[in-house]
Amino acid sequence: MHTQRTLAANARAGQQLYSQVTAQDTVLVMMQPSFAAWVNVVLPCVGGGARVVFGGVFTPAGFLEQLAAERVSLAPLVPTMWRMVLAE
């Protein structure tokens, strides 16, 4: 169970991990709703000022199209999803 305080602390701590993420970046999140994506990716990127884009149903072709259309600079995926994208 997270509190507002732990979520804010995680966002600040994640900024160290994603120290290069700035307001110029766009993050594409395909893994929603996912506690791991939210806590470990979305909150730190929001804390860094990045624009967050949420993808719809995952397909490799759709992911690649959205990646280009939104000019995404960070796109975390699980390994199986990356294998599907690389095969595409």
Secondary structure, DSSP 8 states (H G I E B T S, - for coil): ---HHHHHHHHHHHHHHTTT--TT-EEEE-S-S-HHHIIIIIHHHHHTT-EEEE--S--HHHHHHHHHHTT-SB----HHHHHHHHH-
